[in-house]
Amino acid sequence: MRLDKFLKVSRLIKRRTVANSISELGRVYVNGNIAKPAKQLKIGDVIMIEYANKTVQVKVLEIPAGNVPVQSAVSLYEVIQVE
């Protein structure tokens, strides 16, 4: 699954266009490297997102086939660190 789609489906970012924009600005890292929106994710990847006032680091636990219910979204990742 593409990075921007995963960020939207997992509800780490509310809209895919916003996920696409911040990825293009170089504020999203996958496994320590700056990631483009089209980066293909796999289970075990570590995503770091630099928001305006905090940084969140998560580990991908599951790649869904499509959209998931709100209650299941948090099961797609594990929070490693919030600064």
C-alpha positions in Angstrom: 0.0 0.0 0.0 1.2 3.5 -0.8 2.4 5.6 2.1 -0.1 8.4 1.6 -3.0 5.9 1.5 -1.8 4.1 4.6 -1.5 7.4 6.6 -5.1 8.2 5.6 -6.5 4.7 6.3 -4.8 4.4 9.6 -6.0 7.9 10.5 -2.6 9.2 11.4 -3.4 12.0 8.9 -7.0 13.0 8.2 -6.9 13.4 4.4 -4.8 11.8 1.7 -4.1 15.1 0.0 -2.6 16.4 3.3 -0.5 13.2 3.6 0.7 13.7 0.1 1.6 17.3 0.8 3.6 16.7 3.9 5.4 13.7 2.3 6.4 16.0 -0.6 7.8 18.5 1.9 10.1 15.8 3.3 8.4 15.6 6.7 7.7 11.9 6.6 10.4 9.3 7.0 10.2 5.5 6.4 13.0 3.5 8.1 15.0 6.7 8.6 14.9 7.9 4.9 12.7 10.7 3.5 9.8 9.0 1.8 7.7 10.1 -1.2 3.9 9.6 -1.1 4.1 6.6 -3.5 6.5 4.7 -1.3 5.2 1.1 -0.9 5.0 0.1 2.7 5.4 -3.4 4.2 4.8 -4.8 7.6 7.6 -3.8 10.0 8.4 -0.5 8.4 8.9 2.4 10.9 7.2 5.7 9.9 8.2 9.0 11.5 5.9 12.0 10.9 7.0 15.5 11.8 3.8 17.5 12.6 4.0 21.2 13.3 4.3 20.8 17.1 5.3 17.1 17.6 6.9 14.1 16.1 5.3 10.7 16.0 7.1 7.4 15.3 5.0 4.3 14.5 5.7 0.7 13.4 3.4 -0.8 10.7 1.8 -3.9 12.0 -0.8 -4.6 9.3 -1.4 -3.5 5.7 -5.1 -3.4 5.0 -6.7 -4.3 1.6 -8.8 -1.2 1.6 -10.5 1.2 4.1 -11.0 0.0 7.7 -13.5 1.0 10.4 -12.4 3.7 12.8 -12.2 1.2 15.7 -9.8 -1.0 13.7 -7.5 1.8 12.5 -5.3 1.8 15.6 -4.6 -1.9 15.2 -2.7 -1.1 11.9 0.3 0.4 13.8 2.1 0.5 17.1 3.2 3.9 18.5 6.9 3.8 19.3 7.5 7.4 20.3 5.8 10.7 20.6 7.8 13.9 21.1 
